[in-house]
Amino acid sequence: MTRSDTVPRGPVRPDLIREHRGVEPTTSTELFFDLVYIFTVTQLAQFLILHPDPLGALRTVILLGLIWLIWIYTAWTTNSLRPDRSPVRAMLLAVMLGSLLLSAAIPAAFAGSGLLFAAAYAAVQVGRTGFALWAAHGHPGLEPGLRRSLPWRTGTSLLVVAGGLVGSPNREIIWTAVIVIDVLVLATGFPLPRRSRTRPEQWDVEGGHLAERCQAFILIALGESILVTGGILAGNTGRAAIGAFLLAFAGSVALWWVYFDRTAQAVTAVLTHAGERAGRLSRVAFNYLHPVMVAGIIVSAVGDERLLRDPGGLLDAGTALVVFGGPALFLAGHAAYQLVLLRRGWAGRLGAVLVLLAAAPVTVALRLPVAVGEVVALLSTVAVIIADRGADRRAGQGRGPRSPLR
């Protein structure tokens, strides 16, 4: 260990550090912070609705990736610091303001508002990391990792600003590079010259709290999909529109059920008792897999919007892609989530993904209505729920309930 990696024996500001004693409850400050992201997810869905082409889809993925980096690293920060303390609360409110400015810039992020988006991103990422380093000074489980991450966070933020200063396609290339760099440096422990890398086992993590935070974001995304369909229904209350709304609502309920019925509680239990493995598991589950599920929910919301606009319309290739692709993307992300954390339940989800991918070209070739496509997507998702319950019954008739820790 080099001198730059050494830290004092105890934290200088212990009152700002969370003491991990089981699952830490989500505070009102964290929930208030999350309110901005209701607006953010709505902006992303509207962006995709207005740009229903491959370039629009790519840009939506890039924006979601950058926004997720802000939200998830803020969740990691409040996993270590106490949001009920005034300095930490002030930091969260500042990040909340920056996130609001960034969200407002989403519609024209690849046009005139690109620099505003980039400046807000950079200010939030660098400012929050710098504050966390100040608050955790002297903490052996937090300060070394924050010291190694700050140069990377600063460098990638400068890249985002550089992307905001150039036009397309350079902006897309630079912002995509930022996401790729972040994934790689997190996976490799924030490597720096003449410094040891930080290993996930060294992180001071309360995995159960992170699980609950990410569960809250999934609820935000699902709530946005209901807002989209409800807003359209408010302008058209005919029988066809009501039927389409009920179908879209059932689809949102099915996605919620898949995520929350059993998995959420089991995952929280696993990560709460994961010990040194909590950091590594949390990195994969929350930084890498959760944005895939959020993307699936957003794409599903776009499919619901098309359903309510024209439930009897014919499925073209683009509409089939969002109607089937949204649930497929969500279930694929959730299958990987199950595999990483629980080692069970993933096969049924993968099977449903294959069914959805196979159904998309068939429905297009047969020129079926959008509503039929939504029904197929819904039934495929419900089949996963039925399979889960069947597995639970078989486990109960065998050796008893299966522990999520096995």
N, C-alpha and C positions, 0 to 999 in steps of 0.2 A: 504494500500500500504506500502510495506517495504522500508527501506532506499535504498536497492539495486535497487529498481524500480524507484527511484526519479531521475530526470534529470534537468539540468539547464533550465531556462525559454525560452531560444532561442537557435538556432543552432550556434555552434562555427564557422562553415564554411558555411555561407548562400550562398556563390557563387557556391557551389557544389550541392545545392538542387534545384530540379525542382519545379517551381511554376506551379501548376496545374490550368490552365485557359482554360478549354476545352480540346479537343483532342490534345495532344502533338505530333508534327510531328516526324516521325522516322528520325534520323540523318544519315549522311553518315558513321559515325563511327559504328553505329549499323548494317547498311547494309553490311559494310566491314566485320564485325565480323561474320555475317551470312554466308559469302562465305565458311567458313570452313565446315559448315554443309551440303553443297552440297556434299563434299567429304565424310562426315560422313554417310549420308543417302545412298550414293552409296555403301559404304563399308558394311552397314547393308544388303542391297539388295543382294550384291554378297555373303555375308556370308550365307544367307538363300538359295540362288541358289546352293551353293556348299554343303550345308548340308540339303537336302530336306527330313528330317525325324523328328519324334517327338522331339528328343533331340535337333536337330538343331533349330527347331522352338522355343523350350523353351529357348535356349541360346540367340536367336535373340531377344526375348521378354525381357529377362533380360538386354541385352546390350542396347536396346532401352530405357528401363526404367531408367537406370543409366544416359544415355546420355541426356534424357529429363530433368532429375533433374538438370543437369548442365545448359542446355539452358534456361529453364523456370525461374530458380532462377536468372540467369543473366538478363533476361528480366524484372523481378521484380525489380532488382537493378537499371537498367537504367530507370525504371519507376519513381524512386525516385531521382536519381542523374543525373546530366547533362553530357551527353557524350561529349559535345563540350568543356569541361574544361580539361585541360592537365592531372591532376591526374586521373580523371575518364577514360579518353582516354587511358592512360598508363595501367590502370587496365584492360580495355577491351582487349587491345593488348596482355597482359600477359595471360588472360583467353583464348584468341584466340590461342596462341601458345600451351598452355596446351591441348586445345581441339584438335588441330592438332596432337599432340603426341598420345593422347588417340585414335583418329580415326585411326591412322596408326597401332595401336596395335590390332584393332578389329579382323583381320583374325585369329590371334593366341591368342585371349584373354583367351581362355580356354586351352591354351597350354603354349608355352614358353614366350609369351608376356603378361601374366596375371599380373605380377608385374608392368610392365610399364604402363599398363592400369590403375591399381589401384593407383599407385603413382601419375599419372597425374590427376586422379579424385580427390584424396585427396588434392593435391596442389591447384587445381582450387577452390574446394568448400570452403575450410578453408580460403584460401587467399582472395577470393572475399568477403566472409562474414566479415572477419576481416577488410578489407579495407572499406566496407560499414559502419561498426560500427564506424570506425575512422572518415569517412566523415560526418556521420549523428550525431556526438556527440552533444548532447544538443537539438536535434529535438524531441519534445514530441510525434510526430506521427510516428517516425521511430526508435529511439534509443531503447526504451523498448523491442520491438519485436526482434530487432537484437541481443540484449543482451541475450534474452531467446533462440534464435535459434542457437547461436554460439556453446554452449556446445553440442547440438544435432548434429549439422553439423560436429563438430570435432569427436564426438563419432562414427557416421555412417561412416565417412571417414576412421577412423582407422579400422572399420570392413571391409571395402572394401579392404584395404591393407592386412588385415589378410586373406581375401579370396584369394588375389593374391599370398599368400605364400603357400597355400595348393592346392591339386589337386582335380579332380572330384571324387565324386559328392559334396564334401564339399564346393567347390568354388561356385557352383550353389546355394547351400542352403544358404550360408552366403550372397551372393549378392542379392538373392531374399529377404532375411530378411531385408536388408538395404532398399529396396524399400518399403516393408510393413511398416517398422518403420517410414519412412519419411511420408508416407500417414497418419499414425495414429497420429503422433505428430503434423503435420500440422492441422489435423482435430480437435485436442484437445487443440490447442493454445500453443504448446511447453511447456508442464508442467515441472516445476522444484520444488524441495522442498522449502517450505517457500517463494514461489513467486507466485503472481497472474498470471493467464494465460492471454495470449493476445487474444483478440477477434477480428474477422475480421472487425467489425464496427470501431475499433480503428486504423486500417491501413490507411495510407495516400496513397490512390490508385487513379490513373487516368485510369479507366477501358477501355476507348476508345483507349488509347495508347497500352495497353496490347492486346486488340483485334486486332489492326493493326499489332503488332509484331507477334502474332500467325498466322494471315493470311499470313504473309511473310513466315513463316515456312511451311505452307501448300503448298505454291507456290514452295518452295525448293523441297519438296517431290514429287510434281507433275512433276517438271522439271527433277528430277532424273529418273522417270519412262520413260519420253520421251528420255532421254539420253541412257537408257538401250536398248530400241527398236531401236533407231536410230543407235547405235553402231553395233547392229546385222545386220540391213539392209545394212549398209555400206559394209559388207562382202558378201552379197547375194542380188542381185537386180533382181532376177527372178520374174515372174508374181505372183506366190504364195506368195513369201516373201513380195512383195509390197502390195498385198491384205491383208495379215496378219498385216502389219504395219499400214495400213489405219484403220483397225478394232481396233488395240491397241490404235492408236491415238484418235479415236472416243471415246474409253472408258475413256481415260484421260480427254478429253474435257467434257464428261458427269459428271465426278466427280468434275471437276473445276466448272461447271455450277451449280451443286447442292449446292456447298459451297458458291460461290461468287455472283450468280445472284441476290439474294435478301437478303439472311440471313446475309452476312457479313456487309452490310450497316446498316441493322436493329439492329444487335447486337451492333455495335459501338454506335448507338444512344441510345440504352437502357443503356449500361454501362456508357456512358458519363453523363447521368442524373439519375444514380442510387443512388447517395448520399452515405449514410452509408452502403447501401446494396452492393456497388461495390466490397468491399473486399471479402465478402462471395460468391457472384456470380462468381467473377474472379477465386477464388480458385477452385471451382467445374468445371467451364468451361475450364480453361486453364491448371491447374495442373493435373486434373483427366481425362477429356474427350478428350482433343486434342491429347494426345499420342495414344488413340484408333483409331482416324481417321488417324493419321500418319502411324500407323501399317497397317491399311487397304490399304493405298496407296502403302506401300512397298510390301505387299503380292500381290496386283494387278500387280505391276511391275514384280514380279516373274512369275505370270500367263502370262503376255505379253511375257516374255522371252521364256517361253515354247511354246507359240503360234507361235512365229517367228522361233523357232528352228524346229518345226514340226507341221505346221498348220493342216495337214491331219491325224496326229497321233490320236490314240484312247484315250479317257478320262479314265485314271485309277483313283483310289481313291485319290492318292496324288495330281494329276494334278487338279482334280475336286475341291479339297479342296482349292487350291490357286486361281483357276479361279473364283469360286463362293464365296469363303470365303473372298477374299480381298474386293470386293465391299460390301459384307454383313457386314463386320466389319466396313468399313467406314460409311455406311448408319446407322448402329446401333449407332455408336458414334455421328453421326450428328443428329439422332433422339433425343438422350438424350440432346444434345446441344440445339436443338430447344425447347425441353420441359422445360429445366431449365431457358432459357433466354427469349423466346418468347411465350411459352405456346401454340404454334400452329405449324402446319406443320409436327409434329412428326409421326402422325398416318400413313401417306402415306409411309414414310421411313420405318417404322416398317413392313408395309405390304410387301414392296419390299424385306426386309430381309427374311421374311417368305417364299416368293416365291423362292428366291435364295437357301435357305436351303433345300427346298423341291425339287428343280430342280437337285441338285447335285447327289443324289443317283439314280434318274431316268436316267440321262444322262450316268452315269457309267453302269447301268444295260443294257441300250440299246447300249452301246459301240459306242457312237457318237464321231465324231471328236472334237478336242480341239476347232476348230473355231466355231462350233455350240455352245459350252459352252460359249465362249466369246460373241457370238451374244445374247444369253439369258441374260447374265449378263448386257450387254449394254442396251438391251431393258427394263430390269427391272429398271435400273437407269434412263433411259429416261422417263419412266412412272412417276417417281417422279417429274421430271421437268414439264411434262404436267399437272400433278395434281396440282402443285404449281400455274401454270399459270391459270388453271381453277378456283382455289380458289380466285385468284386475280380478275378475271373477275366477279365472283359472288359477291365479296365484293364491286366492283365498281358499280354493278347494284343495290346494296342494300343501305346501309347507308353511302356509301363513303369508301374511303381507310381506312383500319384498321391500327390503330397506333400500332407500335411495343411496346409501353409502356403499352398497355392494358393488 
